[in-house]
């Protein structure tokens, strides 16, 4: 199917910041992304 490995949550946050998203609270963002990954999986 796919050959790419999934990004870690920290990598996802870094990528979003690099793309210009302003994230003020990394810890809260990390919790939010964790919840989304559980729902999608």
C-alpha positions in Angstrom: 0.0 0.0 0.0 2.0 3.0 1.3 5.8 3.0 1.8 5.9 6.1 3.9 6.2 5.8 7.7 3.7 7.9 9.8 5.0 11.0 11.4 5.3 11.2 15.1 3.0 13.8 16.8 6.1 16.0 17.4 7.0 15.8 13.7 3.4 16.7 12.8 3.5 19.7 15.0 6.9 20.8 13.5 5.6 20.4 10.0 2.4 22.4 10.7 4.6 25.2 12.2 6.9 25.1 9.2 3.9 25.5 7.0 2.9 28.7 8.8 0.4 27.5 11.4 0.7 29.4 14.7 0.7 26.9 17.6 0.9 28.6 21.0 0.6 25.5 23.2 2.5 22.5 21.9 1.3 20.3 24.8 -2.3 21.0 24.1 -1.7 20.4 20.4 -0.1 17.1 21.1 -3.1 15.9 23.1 -5.4 17.1 20.4 -3.5 15.2 17.7 -3.4 12.1 19.9 -7.1 12.1 20.1 -7.6 12.5 16.4 -5.2 9.7 15.6 -7.2 7.4 17.9 -10.5 8.3 16.3 -9.2 7.9 12.8 -7.3 4.6 13.5 
